Amino acid sequence: MSHSAQSHRDLKVWQIALDLTESLYRLSSAWPKHEQYGLVSQIRRASVSIAANIAEGAGRRTTGEFIQSLELKKGSPGR
C-alpha cells in the first residue's frame, strides 16, 4: 500500500467504523425480539460492511485507487 497508512487498522476511519459497529450491536440487543431478523439484522450487517469495505479498499496500491474503491462502495461516481 503506497498511501501513508501501513494497514487499514492504522486508519482512524476504520477504527471509528469498528466502534460504531460495537455500539450498534450493544444498542440493538435491547430492541424487541420481533426485530431480530429484520431491522436489527440489517443494521448490524450494514455497520459491519463499513469497516469491511474500508479494509478491502485499503488493499489497493495507491491512495487514488483506495478513494475510488470507497466511492464505488457508497454508490457514487468516482472523482
C-alpha positions in Angstrom: 0.0 0.0 0.0 1.6 3.2 -1.1 -0.6 5.5 0.9 0.6 6.8 4.3 -1.1 4.1 6.4 0.6 0.8 6.7 -2.6 -1.1 7.2 -6.3 -0.5 7.3 -6.0 -0.9 11.1 -4.0 2.3 11.2 -6.8 4.3 9.6 -8.9 6.4 12.1 -12.0 5.9 9.9 -11.7 2.1 10.2 -11.3 2.3 14.0 -14.4 4.6 14.2 -16.3 2.1 12.0 -15.5 -0.7 14.4 -16.6 1.5 17.4 -19.8 2.2 15.5 -20.4 -1.5 14.9 -19.8 -2.3 18.6 -22.2 0.4 19.7 -24.9 -0.7 17.3 -24.6 -4.3 18.4 -24.9 -3.2 22.0 -27.9 -0.9 21.4 -29.7 -3.2 19.1 -29.5 -6.1 21.6 -32.2 -4.2 23.6 -34.6 -3.9 20.7 -37.7 -6.0 20.5 -37.2 -9.7 19.7 -39.5 -9.5 16.7 -37.0 -7.2 15.1 -34.0 -9.6 15.5 -34.3 -10.9 11.9 -35.5 -7.7 10.4 -34.2 -4.3 11.3 -31.6 -5.5 13.9 -30.0 -7.9 11.4 -30.0 -5.3 8.6 -28.4 -2.6 10.7 -25.7 -5.0 12.0 -24.8 -6.2 8.6 -24.6 -2.6 7.2 -22.4 -1.5 10.1 -20.0 -4.5 9.6 -19.8 -3.7 5.9 -18.5 -0.2 6.5 -15.3 -1.5 8.2 -15.0 -4.4 5.7 -15.2 -2.0 2.7 -12.6 0.3 4.2 -10.3 -2.7 4.8 -10.9 -4.0 1.3 -10.2 -0.6 -0.3 -7.1 -0.1 1.8 -5.6 -3.1 0.0 -5.4 -1.0 -3.2 -2.0 0.1 -4.5 -2.4 3.8 -4.4 -4.4 6.4 -2.4 -6.3 7.2 -5.6 -7.4 3.6 -6.1 -8.3 3.5 -2.4 -10.5 6.5 -2.7 -12.0 5.3 -5.9 -12.9 2.0 -4.2 -14.6 3.7 -1.4 -16.5 6.0 -3.8 -17.8 2.9 -5.7 -18.8 1.2 -2.4 -21.0 4.1 -1.5 -22.6 4.2 -4.9 -21.1 7.5 -6.0 -19.3 8.1 -9.3 -15.5 8.2 -9.0 -13.8 11.6 -8.9 
